[in-house]
């Protein structure tokens, strides 16, 4: 998997979580308010984690290992 493919996968997953968050309030009658709060918090944390991964993947390496040299 290339970096671009990985970043696209992360972006698609984030969009799915954001869509889930949009529809979550509609489920409050079936789930209950505490479960909605928990799922909302977990989803927002998951998005923050994905954004941190994206940022780390986009950061240039601080050093070259030299392992690939011939």
N, C-alpha and C positions, 0 to 999 in steps of 0.2 A: 504494500500500500504506500502510495506517495504521500508527502506532506499535504498536498492540495486535496487529495481524496480523504485524508483523515480530517482535515479542517471542514470539508463539505459534510462529512458524516456528523461531526460535532454540531455544525450549524443546523442540519436537519433534525437532530435530536432536540436541540434547544427550541426549535420552532414547534415540535410536537409537544414539548412540556409547556410552552407558552399557550398553545391551543387548549391543552388540558386545563390550565389555570383559568382560561376564559370560560370554559364550560362548567367548571367545578361549582360555582354558585347555584347552578340549576339543579345540582344533585343534593342540595342541602336537606331537602325533605327526607330523602331516602337514607342519606348518610349521617345526618346530624351535624350540628354546628362544630362540635369538637373535632370530629373526623375531618371536616372540611378545613378547619384551621391547621390541623396536623399535615394534611396532604398539601396544602398551600405552602406551608413553611418548608416541607421536604422538597417540593418542586422548586421553590426559589433557591434553596441551598444547592440543589442539583445544577441549576442554571449557573449559579456563581462558580461552582466547581468546574463546569465545562468552560466558562469564560477564562478561568485561571489556566486551564490546560491549553486553550487556544493561545493565550498570551505567551505561555512558556514555549509552545511549539513555534511561534513566530519570531521569538527572540533569537538573534544570531548567536552561535556558540562563542564562548569566552576564550576558548583556546582550541588549538588543533592537536589531536592526540598523536598524529604521525603514524597511526597503525595502518593506514591505507597506502603508505609510501612503499615504492618498490625498490 
